[in-house]
Amino acid sequence: MYYVEHMLQHMGKVDIVLPCATQNEVSGDKAQALIKAGAYVVVEGSNMGCAQDAIDVFERTRKKTAGKQPVWYAPGKAANCGGVAVSGLEMAQNNQVGSPSGDMLTKKKKKED
C-alpha cells in the first residue's frame, strides 16, 4: 500500500476501502468517487475516518441499491472494538509494578472460573 497525492485523479477499480490514517480522511466527494470506482465495503481503521457527509453518501447509496450492489459501511467504533479491549488490558498491565507471566494469568483465570 502507498499514499498517492490527489488519489482521486489516479484511482482505478476499488472494492474495499480502509481509511486508517486520520479523522475525516474521506469526504463526501471522495465517497462518491469511491462508489463510482466500485467500492462496496468501507471499514474505518481509524476513529472517525469518514466525515459525516461521506457516511451520508454511503448510507444513501446502501438504501438506494438494496439487493443489488450496496455499500456496506462499518464505523471505527464497531470495527475496532477488539483493539480497544486489548489496549485497555495492556494499559492495566503496564500500570502494574511488573507484567504478569503466562502462568499467573492462567492461574488467575482458573480461579475466576
N, C-alpha and C positions, 0 to 999 in steps of 0.2 A: 504494500500500500504506500501511497505517497500523496503529498498535498500538491494540488495544481492551482496556481494563481488563476483567478477568474474561471473556476471549474465549469461554469455553465456554457462557456464557449467551446469547451473541449470534451463535453460529456457524450459518451456513446450509450449503448444499451445498459440499463441498470435494473437489477432485480431486487436487491436488498440494500437498505440504507442504514448505516450505523453511525449517527452523529455522536462523536465521543470527545470532542476537544473542549468545548466551552458552551456557555449558555447562549441561547438564541442563535445558534450556528445556522439553522435552517429557517429562512424567512418564508413568507407566503409565496413570493416569486420563485424562490428555489424549490419549494414544494411542488408548485405547478410544473416546473421544468423537470423535476424528478419523475413525476407521474407521466408526463409526456414521453420520457425516456424509458418507461416501462416499469418503474418501481412499484412493487406491490406489498413489501414489508418494510416498515420503518421501526427500528428498535433503538431507543435512546440509550447510549452507553454513558453519557454524562447526565448530570442533573439539569433538566430543562434545556436539552439540546435543541429543541424546536421552539420557535416563537409561537405565541398563541395563534397568529394568523396562519402559520403553517399547519398547526393542529386542526384548525377550522377547515383548511383545504383538504387535509387527509380524511377527516370525518365526513365532510360533504361528499367527497368522491366515493367513500365506502358506502354511504347510504344510497347514493345515486346509482351505483353499479352493483347493487345487491345481487348475488348469484352469478355474476359474470366475472370480472377481474377486479375485485375490491382492493383497496389499500388498507392493510392492517397496521395499526399504529400501537406501539407499546411504550408508555411513558417510562422515564427513568425510575420512578418510584416502584413500579412493578417489575421492570427488567433487572433492577439492581438490588432487589430485596435481600438476596442471599449474601451479597457482598457487604451490605450494611451490617447484617447479623455477625458475620465473621470478623468484620472490622471492630465491632463492639467487643467481641471476645478477646481479640488481640490487644485492644486498649486496656481491658481489665487485667490481662496477664502482664502487660508492660508496667502497670501501676503497682504490681506486687513487688516484693523485695527480690524474688527470684522467679524464674519461669518454671512452671510445674513440669515434671517429667511425664512421659507417656504412661508409665506405671501408676503414677499418682493420679492422673486423670481417669485411668481405667478403674482404680480402686474407688475413687470418688463416685464415679458413675454407678458402679455396682452397689455402693452403699445407698445411693438415692433410689435405686430400683427396689 
